[in-house]
Amino acid sequence: MWHNSEIMPLILNIETGTEVCSVALSRSGRLISLRENSRERNHAQELGIYIKDLFEENQIDADDLDAVAVGMGPGSYTGLRIGVSMAKGICYGANIPLIAVSSLRSMVRVALEEYEAGLLDIDALDTASFCPMIDARRMEVYTQLFNSKVEELSGVKAEIIDNESFLQYADGREFVIFGNGAAKCVESLSHLNLKYWDVQPSARGMVTESFEMFNQKQFVDTAYFEPFYLKDFLINKSTKKFF
């Protein structure tokens, strides 16, 4: 039975939806330990090693956890499956709940942490728009817009980026893009007051989200939960006429 730990829940956070394999242990919404690498290697092997390292470092095991949170995507089909399978296995074994965190939302949390640390230069935080981008293919990215309070300004989309993208934001307000799909979009978005920052998906960005969702008991069904792949069927249709 999962613990009644609304005040100080111990949560294992897992993010494997891109080339980054990342695991974070958090207590009461604060990061305790982190293991990750940004080199695309073998998530299936590394994930188990990272979790074992965190458990040994903090002298705990799965039975001490109150929940497992997993990055739900969008992202790589294979990467997401690996993370979700591991998360489900731990939840079943320890009889604890599963939390699904938006990978795009957690990236915004990382960007805001870097702003607070003085690493990300934003002149007017309150009016800035945050646009995390996960690489899809060619000039396509998985994305969603947020404000500085991590409130949603749009739904999740598979967006093909060109020089007409996000025209409604070409009003001088800062438009912050980041993620492994952002660099290729810089030139096409020159009509915006663009800020590009090298922020990748990380389990550390899940810590605040998973804590809030735990206290609100926003759990998913461990047996039936599936990652949010956002594959080809959501590609935006072009409005341009060719004939």
N, C-alpha and C positions, 0 to 999 in steps of 0.2 A: 504494500500500500504506500502511495506517495505521501510524503511528509506534509504536515500542515505548517508551512514555513513562509507565510505571507511577508513576514518582517525581514528575514534574512535567508532567502532561498539560495541554494547552491545549484548553479545551472551550467551544464556543458553546452557550449555553442559551437556549431560545426558549419563551415562554409566551403563548399567544393564545386561551385557552379561554373568556375572558369579555370584558367591555368593555375590559379592560386589555390593551394590546399592550406586551410587555416582552421585552427581549433583554439578556443578560448574558454577558460574557466572563470566564472564570475560569482560573486557573493553579494547579494542585496544590491544589484545593479552596478557593482564596481568590478573592474577587471582585476583578477588575481594573477593569472598566468596566461601566456600566449605562445603557441607554436605555429609557424607558418613558413612557407617559401613561395616565391613568385615565379619559380621556374617550372615549366610544364613538364612534369615527370610522372611518376606512378602514384596517383591519388589512392588507389586501392591498397597499396603497401604503406604509404606514408601516413595515411589517416590513422590507422591502428597504432603505429609507432608513436605518433604525436599524442594520442589520447593516453597511451601507457605512460609516456614521459610526464604528462601533466598529473596523472594519478600518483605516480611515484614521488614527484617533486612536492606534492601537497599532502602526501601520506593519506590518501583516500582511495576508495574504490567506488564502483558504480552504485552500490547500495547507499552511499552517502549523498548521492545526488537527489535533488528535488524535481528536476526536469531536464530534458534535453531539448535544445533549440536547434533547428536546422535551417539553413538558407534555402528557401523554397523556389528560387529562380526569379526571373528567367535566366537561362544560361545553357551550358553544355548538357546535352542529354545524358552522356555517360557520367560526367562529373556529378550532376545532380543525383543520379541514381545511386552512386557510390555513397554520397553523404547521407541520403535518406535511408538507405539500407542499413548503414551503421547506426544511425540514430534510432531507427525502429528496433534493432537488435538490442541496444542498451535499454530502451524503454520497456521492452517485453521482459528482459531478464531481471530488471530492478523494479518492475511494476510501477513505473512513474510516467507522468504525462509527456506528450510530445507537443512542442511549440513550433510553428512554421513562421519564419520571418522573411519578409520581402528582401531579396538581395539588393534591389535598387534603393530601398529605404535605408538599409544598413550602410550603404555606400555614402549616403548623404550624412549620416551620423559621423563617419570617418572624416569627411570633408570638414564638417563643423568642428570636430576635435582639432584638426590641423589649423583651422582659423583661430581657435582659442589659444593654440600654442604659438601663434605668430608666424606660422609657416605659409599660410594661404592669405594672400593680400586681397582683401575686399574692402572697397571704400565705403559702401553703404549697404551693410548687411541686411537691414530691414526690407529693402526693396529688391534685393538680388534674387534671381531665380536659379535653382540648382537642377542640373540636368545630368544625372548619372547615365553612362552609356556602356552597355555590354556588347562586345563585338558579335555580330551575326555573320555577315558575309558581304563582300564588296563594300558598298557604301551604306549598308544597312546596319542599324543598331537596335538593341532592345533598350527602351528608355521610358522615363516618366518624369514629369516636372514637379518640383517641390519648392516651397518657400523656406525661409530661414528657421521657421518653427517646425519644420518637417511635416507640414500640411500639404496634402496632395493638390496640385494645380491641374493635373490631367490624369487620365487613365494610363495604364501600361500599354505601350505600342511597339510594334516592329516598324521602325521608321527608316525610310530611305532618305538620306541626307543629301540635299542639293542647295543651291544658292537662293532658294525660296523657302527653305525650312525655317520655322519659328518666326515668320515675319511679324507676327503680332507682338513680339518681344524686341523689335528693332526700334525702341523708343529711348535708348540711352541708359536704361537700367542694366546693371551688370548681369551677365548670363554666364554662369559657371558650369563648364563641362569637365567631366572626369570619368575615369574608368578605362578599360582596355580597348574600348571602341572610340574613344574621344579624339586621339591624336590625328586620325585620318580625316576627321571632320573639321579641323581648324580652318583650313583654307576655304571651304564651302560656306562657312558661317561668318565670314569677314564683315557681313552687314550688321552684325550684332556687336554690342559692347562686351566682347568675349573675354573670359578668363579661363584659361586651360590649366588644369592641375593634375599631376600624376597620382591620382587616388585609385587604388584597386580594391576589389571586394576583400573584406577581412572579417573574421569572426569577432574582432574587437568592436566593430560597428553594430553587432547584434546585441551587445550587452544591455544597453538601455531598453531596447525594444523587448527583449525576452523577459526582462524583469517586470516591465509594465504589463506585458501580456500574461505573465504568471499570476500577478496579483489580481488581474481581472478575469482569471481562469479562462483565458482564450486559448484553449487547447484544440488540437485536431484529433481526429480518430486515427489512432496508430495503425490499425489494420487497413484502412481504406485510403489514407492520405497518399496523394501523388504529387510530385513536383509540378511547378508551373513552367512548362517548357516553352510556351509561346513560339511555336514553330510556324512553318510556312503559311498555315491557313489564316494567320493574322497580318500578313503583309499588306501595307497600305496600298490602295489602288491609286494609280496616277490620275490626276485631273486634266492632264495635258491631252490635246487632240492631235493625233498624228496624221489624220486624213481629212 
